[in-house]
Amino acid sequence: MGNIIKVQKGTKDILPQEMGLWYKMEDNARRIFTNAGYGEIRTPIFEATELFARGVGDTTDIVNKEMYTFEKSERSLTLRPENTAGVVRSYIENGMHRISAPVKLWYKGPMFRYERPQAGRQRQFHQVGVEMFGIKDSTADAEIIELAVSYLNSLGLNDLEVEINSLGCPECRENFKKTLKEVLKPYYNDLCDDCKTRYEKNPLRLLDCKVESCKNIFEKPEVKSVIQGDFICDECAEHFNELKSYLDVLGIKYTVNKLLVRGLDYYNRTVFEIKSNNLGSQNAVCGGGRYDTLVSNLGGQETPAIGFAMGMERLYSLLEKEDESKLDAFVVSTDKKEALKLVKYLRDNNIKTDFDFNAKKFTKQMEKASKVSKYAVILGEDEISSGKVSVKNLETSEQITVDKTEVISSLK
Ligand code: HAM
């Protein structure tokens, strides 16, 4: 016998008994996003490596450390670590700018990041997300955040914290980066190694550092006043203020978190995250924001855009687990032919049904029924001769005998 081969670290099988909640996440996404005018898009799972290097940004952890990259026919390919870059590629390639704005797309599917696995963090995980192209106005930002909250609410998730921030436009951000570097210069040697690199390459990402000694530096009064200060230009400030007023109108509670910078390079202006208080350290169920320069950076026309993605495994861990494995009905009969006919009839009428292929004794079948089903549908000799069936509630032991024609309605 050979060795047993196991599932890879950071990956998981999703088993039949878990599927009910996955269907629910997918069905609600389809219903809610379709109602808001979003069409589903399915892009390939691998793309040219360059798409992510240019799209997500070559100073990000995702591109530097976490990509599954491989070569085929001298081409460098990468399993998608996220889907915004792929959707933008498709938007450009399929000439979607010719469709009158906004172009609204949603997606679901597996993503791949070579991260250190822990609760809520996998190497293969699933995202459901939306992207909207063509609208610069902050009503789009409000719609996107509202859509995320509505979707989460539809799954019964209400204990949520919406955090928002504005990163400003490239111009105001340049000023901020300069000021931030100046105020941090005296502390440069005390920064962690990652932050030393960020200081040179992407100072904004410093704010995202989780290392205690760096966080202490950000608490120094002169540093804090730079971080908490209003660096964004008047136009960006107005865009952000409008968004806040729209969220107020929609009754969406939020907090402004000036440390929220997100781990991908393509964002400008609005960024947001939705956190659940019921998750551990990996508590972000949703992340998103505006990316007005990504379409042109990837060779398309200048097109404002905004979107979000949610981690479905994280959502799953928050959902109320139902026992998905139970059948609606288990047919108990000593007559195999009658059993086969009744099983088919019940299944044809959308009743989740099974029976015992081994057709053991009646009592054995009843035992099995109580383990696997909510109801037993009994076809004993009396029932068969009188054209009736008995329906037994296996939780309460209540039993009624009905005409065969009434079995569906009595089960429902
Ligand atoms: P992200 O913040 O990298 O953004 O990922 C979005 C969500 O995916 C996270 O909030 C988290 O719930 C989930 N997630 C990320 N990494 C993992 C992991 N290793 N294991 C489990 N869940 C994970 C994006 O991906 C952007 N593309 C979102 C976006 C769309 N921005 C604009 N449009």
Boltz pocket constraint, residues with backbone or C-beta under 6 A from the ligand:
constraints:
  - pocket:
      binder: B
      contacts: [[A, 81], [A, 82], [A, 83], [A, 84], [A, 113], [A, 115], [A, 120], [A, 121], [A, 122], [A, 123], [A, 125], [A, 126], [A, 127], [A, 129], [A, 130], [A, 131], [A, 263], [A, 264], [A, 284], [A, 285], [A, 286], [A, 287], [A, 288], [A, 289], [A, 290], [A, 306], [A, 307], [A, 308], [A, 309], [A, 310], [A, 311], [A, 312], [A, 313], [A, 314]]
      max_distance: 6.0
